[in-house]
């Protein structure tokens, strides 16, 4: 009987312990579910980790790195002077000196933490800070303007080639030119590829002659290209900056997105004498948009657009139908006149009337229709869709 009581007591305690463990597990699961609040498990941790990876370093980290004292590199140390090096030749090649110096400085910095900076910061560095940064290149990483990507430095070289929007490329290049940062300029000219533009983005870029200084766009163009498009020893005119910007886009390897129709038509007066109103040129895109581009250099624009793969055509107008008793025509001496009934007046508001004619699809009533029949019919077809 005594042993039976002991057995029953032990059995009771065992059941109590098992019940508590089960109860504890059920409660912990309920609490865990309440705390998740319908969140996907692990998502928050992954997002935080990604943010940490993409974050740039505080400016204080960059300053600390620049202020880190480095022993100066000696291309030919004292213990090697006079020794037999490379078969008696003590001279190292420039490439060997560069490689040895990078290793020499990297060894001193191996305990320092890496510094991630925006590439905009790098392109804005002047000669002094840039030189210091190059010596510390093993610890420097440059962040892409819009993506979670970092470029590595190897001495004064940035490793790899990268895609980014043309606007970002121009901003970086303007920083580099204004700060005389030659390393950044060479990198941008040779290792950055503009993301593709749509047809309409390319046309809109022709609006902006004043967004960048002439010297910024001019320095992006090779000398032989400038001679070809602007004449030998000629400078880019301020009125041609927009066309030159599109030319630079092409030279950097930029492409037009072929998803859209890449036809383009320019409608312009054959003579500019006697024109009234503003000085825009009408550009019709294959997508059916009508643009009024100011101060367009038509021959340059056509050459650049054709180099990008546009099917670009021009329609030169000498006679513009307005209504049954009203029209504009180029008269004697190449001047425009506006006729209304029997009244003839000098001058013509070409832009307003030409756009109205395009929208009403009455350009085929012009005397110029016989000369530009295919182009005018195609414009009407595009605008009718």
C-alpha positions as CSV (number, residue, x, y, z in Angstrom):
1,X,0.0,0.0,0.0
2,X,2.9,2.3,0.8
3,X,4.5,1.7,-2.6
4,X,1.2,2.2,-4.3
5,X,0.8,5.7,-2.7
6,X,4.3,6.7,-3.8
7,X,3.6,5.5,-7.4
8,X,0.3,7.5,-7.6
9,X,2.0,10.6,-6.2
10,X,4.8,10.4,-8.9
11,X,2.2,9.9,-11.6
12,X,0.3,13.0,-10.5
13,X,3.4,15.2,-10.6
14,X,4.3,13.9,-14.0
15,X,0.8,14.7,-15.4
16,X,1.0,18.2,-13.9
17,X,4.4,19.0,-15.5
18,X,3.2,17.7,-19.0
19,X,0.0,19.8,-18.7
20,X,2.1,23.0,-17.9
21,X,4.4,22.4,-20.8
22,X,1.5,22.0,-23.3
23,X,-0.3,25.0,-21.8
24,X,2.9,27.1,-22.1
25,X,3.5,26.1,-25.7
26,X,-0.1,26.9,-26.7
27,X,0.1,30.3,-25.0
28,X,3.5,31.2,-26.6
29,X,2.1,30.4,-30.0
30,X,-0.9,32.6,-29.4
31,X,1.3,35.5,-28.1
32,X,3.6,35.1,-31.2
33,X,0.6,35.3,-33.6
34,X,-0.7,38.4,-31.8
35,X,2.6,40.2,-32.0
36,X,3.0,39.5,-35.8
37,X,-0.1,41.6,-36.5
38,X,-0.5,39.9,-39.9
39,X,3.1,40.8,-40.9
40,X,5.0,38.4,-43.1
41,X,7.6,36.7,-40.9
42,X,11.1,38.0,-41.4
43,X,10.1,40.8,-43.8
44,X,11.0,43.6,-41.4
45,X,14.4,42.2,-40.7
46,X,15.1,41.8,-44.4
47,X,14.1,45.4,-45.2
48,X,16.2,46.7,-42.3
49,X,19.1,44.7,-43.5
50,X,18.7,46.0,-47.1
51,X,18.4,49.6,-45.9
52,X,21.6,49.2,-43.9
53,X,23.4,47.8,-47.0
54,X,22.3,50.7,-49.2
55,X,23.0,53.5,-46.6
56,X,25.9,55.8,-47.1
57,X,28.3,56.7,-44.3
58,X,28.0,59.9,-42.3
59,X,30.3,62.8,-43.5
60,X,32.2,62.4,-40.2
61,X,33.4,58.9,-41.4
62,X,34.7,60.4,-44.7
63,X,36.5,63.2,-42.8
64,X,38.0,60.6,-40.4
65,X,39.3,58.6,-43.3
66,X,40.7,61.6,-45.1
67,X,42.5,62.7,-41.9
68,X,43.9,59.2,-41.2
69,X,47.8,59.6,-41.3
70,X,49.4,57.5,-43.9
71,X,53.1,56.7,-44.4
72,X,54.2,58.1,-47.7
73,X,54.9,55.6,-50.4
74,X,58.4,55.3,-51.7
75,X,58.6,53.7,-55.2
76,X,62.2,52.5,-54.6
77,X,62.7,51.8,-50.8
78,X,66.2,52.2,-49.4
79,X,66.7,48.5,-48.9
80,X,66.3,48.0,-52.6
81,X,68.5,50.8,-53.9
82,X,71.5,49.6,-55.7
83,X,70.3,46.0,-55.5
84,X,69.8,43.8,-58.5
85,X,66.2,44.3,-59.5
86,X,64.7,43.0,-62.8
87,X,68.1,41.9,-64.1
88,X,70.0,45.0,-63.0
89,X,67.3,47.5,-64.0
90,X,66.1,49.4,-60.9
91,X,63.4,51.3,-62.7
92,X,59.8,50.2,-62.1
93,X,57.1,50.7,-64.7
94,X,54.4,53.3,-64.0
95,X,51.9,50.4,-63.7
96,X,54.1,48.6,-61.1
97,X,54.5,51.8,-59.1
98,X,50.7,52.4,-59.1
99,X,50.0,48.8,-58.1
100,X,52.6,48.8,-55.3
101,X,51.3,52.2,-54.0
102,X,47.7,50.9,-53.8
103,X,48.9,47.8,-51.9
104,X,51.1,49.9,-49.6
105,X,48.2,52.2,-48.6
106,X,45.7,49.4,-48.4
107,X,47.9,47.5,-45.9
108,X,47.9,50.5,-43.6
109,X,44.1,50.9,-43.7
110,X,43.2,47.2,-43.3
111,X,41.8,47.9,-39.8
112,X,39.8,50.9,-40.8
113,X,36.0,50.6,-41.6
114,X,34.9,51.1,-45.2
115,X,33.3,54.4,-46.1
116,X,30.3,54.6,-48.5
117,X,29.8,58.0,-50.2
118,X,27.4,59.2,-52.9
119,X,29.0,59.4,-56.3
120,X,27.7,63.0,-56.4
121,X,30.0,63.7,-53.5
122,X,32.9,62.1,-55.3
123,X,32.4,64.1,-58.5
124,X,32.3,67.4,-56.4
125,X,35.7,66.8,-54.8
126,X,38.5,69.3,-55.7
127,X,42.1,68.4,-56.2
128,X,43.2,68.3,-52.6
129,X,40.5,66.0,-51.1
130,X,40.5,63.9,-54.2
131,X,44.2,63.1,-53.9
132,X,43.8,62.1,-50.3
133,X,40.8,60.0,-51.2
134,X,42.7,58.2,-54.0
135,X,45.4,57.1,-51.5
136,X,42.6,55.7,-49.3
137,X,40.7,54.1,-52.2
138,X,40.7,50.6,-50.7
139,X,38.2,51.8,-48.2
140,X,36.0,53.9,-50.4
141,X,32.8,52.8,-52.2
142,X,30.7,55.1,-54.4
143,X,26.9,54.8,-54.4
144,X,24.9,54.8,-57.6
145,X,22.6,57.9,-57.7
146,X,19.3,55.9,-57.8
147,X,20.1,52.2,-57.3
148,X,21.5,50.1,-54.4
149,X,24.8,49.6,-56.2
150,X,28.3,50.6,-55.2
151,X,31.3,51.3,-57.4
152,X,34.7,50.3,-56.2
153,X,37.8,52.5,-56.4
154,X,41.2,51.1,-57.3
155,X,43.6,54.0,-57.0
156,X,42.4,56.6,-59.4
157,X,40.3,54.2,-61.4
158,X,36.6,53.4,-60.8
159,X,35.9,49.7,-61.6
160,X,33.2,48.7,-64.0
161,X,30.6,50.2,-66.4
162,X,27.2,51.3,-65.4
163,X,23.8,52.4,-66.7
164,X,22.0,55.5,-65.4
165,X,19.7,58.1,-66.7
166,X,21.2,60.7,-69.0
167,X,20.0,63.6,-66.6
168,X,22.0,62.0,-63.8
169,X,25.1,61.6,-66.0
170,X,24.9,65.3,-67.0
171,X,24.6,66.4,-63.4
172,X,27.6,64.3,-62.4
173,X,29.6,65.6,-65.3
174,X,28.7,69.2,-64.6
175,X,30.0,68.7,-61.0
176,X,33.2,67.1,-62.3
177,X,33.9,69.9,-64.8
178,X,33.2,72.7,-62.4
179,X,35.6,71.1,-59.8
180,X,38.2,70.1,-62.4
181,X,37.9,66.5,-61.3
182,X,39.5,64.8,-64.2
183,X,39.1,61.3,-62.8
184,X,35.4,61.7,-62.6
185,X,35.2,63.2,-66.1
186,X,37.1,60.3,-67.6
187,X,34.9,57.8,-65.8
188,X,31.7,59.5,-66.9
189,X,32.9,59.8,-70.6
190,X,34.0,56.2,-70.8
191,X,32.2,54.0,-68.3
192,X,28.7,55.4,-67.9
193,X,26.0,54.4,-70.4
194,X,22.8,56.4,-70.6
195,X,19.6,54.5,-70.0
196,X,17.4,54.4,-73.2
197,X,15.2,57.3,-74.0
198,X,11.7,57.2,-75.5
199,X,11.1,59.1,-78.7
200,X,9.1,61.8,-76.8
201,X,11.8,62.2,-74.1
202,X,14.4,62.8,-76.8
203,X,12.2,65.5,-78.4
204,X,11.6,67.2,-75.1
205,X,15.3,67.3,-74.4
206,X,15.5,69.7,-77.4
207,X,13.7,72.4,-75.4
208,X,16.4,73.0,-72.9
209,X,19.2,75.2,-74.3
210,X,20.0,76.8,-70.9
211,X,19.9,73.8,-68.5
212,X,23.7,73.4,-68.8
213,X,26.7,75.6,-69.5
214,X,28.1,75.5,-73.0
215,X,31.5,74.3,-71.7
216,X,29.9,71.3,-70.0
217,X,28.3,70.0,-73.1
218,X,31.2,71.0,-75.3
219,X,33.7,69.1,-73.3
220,X,31.6,65.9,-73.6
221,X,32.1,66.0,-77.4
222,X,35.3,64.7,-79.0
223,X,37.2,67.2,-81.1
224,X,36.6,65.4,-84.4
225,X,32.8,65.4,-83.7
226,X,32.8,69.1,-82.9
227,X,34.6,69.8,-86.2
228,X,32.2,67.7,-88.1
229,X,29.0,69.2,-86.7
230,X,30.1,72.8,-86.0
231,X,33.1,73.4,-88.2
232,X,36.8,73.4,-87.4
233,X,37.8,75.4,-84.3
234,X,34.1,76.4,-83.8
235,X,32.5,76.6,-80.4
236,X,29.0,75.2,-79.6
237,X,26.5,78.1,-79.8
238,X,24.3,78.6,-76.7
239,X,21.3,78.2,-79.0
240,X,22.6,74.7,-80.0
241,X,23.2,73.3,-76.5
242,X,20.1,71.2,-76.5
243,X,20.9,69.6,-79.9
244,X,24.5,69.1,-78.7
245,X,23.2,67.5,-75.5
246,X,21.3,64.9,-77.6
247,X,24.4,64.4,-79.7
248,X,26.4,63.7,-76.5
249,X,23.7,61.2,-75.5
250,X,24.3,59.3,-78.8
251,X,28.1,59.4,-78.4
252,X,28.0,58.0,-74.9
253,X,26.1,55.0,-76.3
254,X,22.6,56.1,-75.6
255,X,19.8,54.5,-77.6
256,X,16.2,55.3,-78.4
257,X,13.6,52.9,-77.0
258,X,12.4,51.1,-80.2
259,X,9.1,50.1,-78.5
260,X,7.6,53.3,-79.8
261,X,7.3,54.5,-83.4
262,X,10.6,56.4,-84.1
263,X,9.2,58.5,-87.0
264,X,9.6,62.3,-86.6
265,X,8.5,65.1,-88.9
266,X,9.6,68.7,-88.7
267,X,7.2,71.3,-90.1
268,X,8.9,74.7,-90.8
269,X,8.5,77.8,-93.0
270,X,10.8,77.8,-96.0
271,X,11.6,81.5,-95.3
272,X,11.7,83.2,-92.0
273,X,11.3,86.7,-93.4
274,X,8.1,88.4,-92.2
275,X,7.2,85.8,-89.6
276,X,5.1,87.1,-86.7
277,X,4.9,85.8,-83.2
278,X,7.3,83.3,-81.5
279,X,10.2,81.5,-83.1
280,X,9.3,77.8,-82.3
281,X,9.6,74.9,-84.8
282,X,6.9,72.3,-85.0
283,X,7.9,68.7,-84.4
284,X,5.5,65.8,-84.7
285,X,6.4,62.5,-83.1
286,X,5.4,59.1,-84.2
287,X,3.3,58.8,-81.0
288,X,1.0,61.6,-82.4
289,X,2.3,64.4,-80.2
290,X,2.8,68.0,-81.6
291,X,5.7,69.9,-80.0
292,X,6.8,73.5,-80.4
293,X,10.5,73.5,-80.0
294,X,12.2,76.9,-79.5
295,X,15.3,78.0,-81.4
296,X,15.7,74.6,-83.1
297,X,18.8,74.3,-85.3
298,X,17.0,72.2,-87.9
299,X,20.0,70.8,-89.9
300,X,21.9,69.9,-86.7
301,X,18.7,68.4,-85.1
302,X,18.0,66.3,-88.2
303,X,21.6,64.9,-88.3
304,X,21.6,64.1,-84.6
305,X,18.2,62.4,-84.7
306,X,19.1,60.4,-87.7
307,X,22.3,59.2,-86.0
308,X,20.0,57.9,-83.1
309,X,17.9,55.9,-85.6
310,X,15.0,58.3,-86.1
311,X,13.2,58.3,-89.4
312,X,13.4,62.1,-89.5
313,X,11.8,64.1,-92.4
314,X,11.2,67.8,-92.9
315,X,8.3,69.6,-94.6
316,X,9.2,73.1,-95.7
317,X,6.1,75.3,-96.2
318,X,5.7,78.2,-98.7
319,X,1.9,78.3,-98.7
320,X,-0.4,77.7,-95.7
321,X,-4.2,77.2,-96.0
322,X,-6.2,78.8,-93.2
323,X,-9.8,79.0,-94.5
324,X,-11.6,79.3,-97.8
325,X,-10.9,83.0,-98.0
326,X,-7.6,83.2,-95.9
327,X,-4.1,81.9,-96.4
328,X,-0.4,82.8,-95.9
329,X,2.1,82.7,-98.7
330,X,5.8,83.5,-99.3
331,X,5.8,86.4,-101.8
332,X,8.4,88.3,-103.8
333,X,11.7,88.7,-101.9
334,X,11.0,85.6,-99.8
335,X,8.7,87.5,-97.3
336,X,5.5,86.1,-95.9
337,X,2.1,87.7,-96.5
338,X,-1.3,87.0,-95.1
339,X,-4.2,87.2,-97.5
340,X,-7.8,87.5,-96.4
341,X,-10.3,88.0,-99.2
342,X,-8.8,90.7,-101.3
343,X,-6.7,92.2,-98.5
344,X,-3.0,91.5,-98.4
345,X,-1.0,92.2,-95.3
346,X,2.8,91.8,-94.7
347,X,3.6,89.1,-92.2
348,X,2.2,85.8,-91.1
349,X,1.6,84.1,-87.7
350,X,3.0,80.8,-89.1
351,X,3.2,78.8,-85.9
352,X,-0.4,79.3,-84.8
353,X,-1.8,78.8,-88.3
354,X,0.4,75.8,-89.0
355,X,-0.6,74.0,-85.8
356,X,-4.3,74.7,-86.6
357,X,-3.8,73.3,-90.0
358,X,-2.2,70.2,-88.6
359,X,-5.0,69.6,-86.1
360,X,-7.7,70.2,-88.7
361,X,-5.6,68.0,-91.1
362,X,-5.8,70.6,-93.9
363,X,-2.1,70.7,-94.7
364,X,-2.9,68.7,-97.8
365,X,-4.7,71.9,-99.1
366,X,-1.3,73.7,-99.2
367,X,0.4,74.3,-102.6
368,X,3.3,72.3,-101.1
369,X,1.3,69.1,-100.9
370,X,2.6,67.9,-104.3
371,X,6.2,68.2,-103.1
372,X,5.7,66.6,-99.7
373,X,2.7,64.3,-100.4
374,X,4.0,61.2,-98.6
375,X,5.1,63.1,-95.5
376,X,1.9,65.1,-95.2
377,X,-0.2,62.0,-95.7
378,X,1.8,60.2,-93.1
379,X,1.5,63.1,-90.6
380,X,-2.3,63.1,-91.1
381,X,-2.4,59.4,-90.5
382,X,-0.3,59.6,-87.3
383,X,-2.4,62.5,-85.9
384,X,-5.6,60.7,-86.8
385,X,-4.8,57.6,-84.7
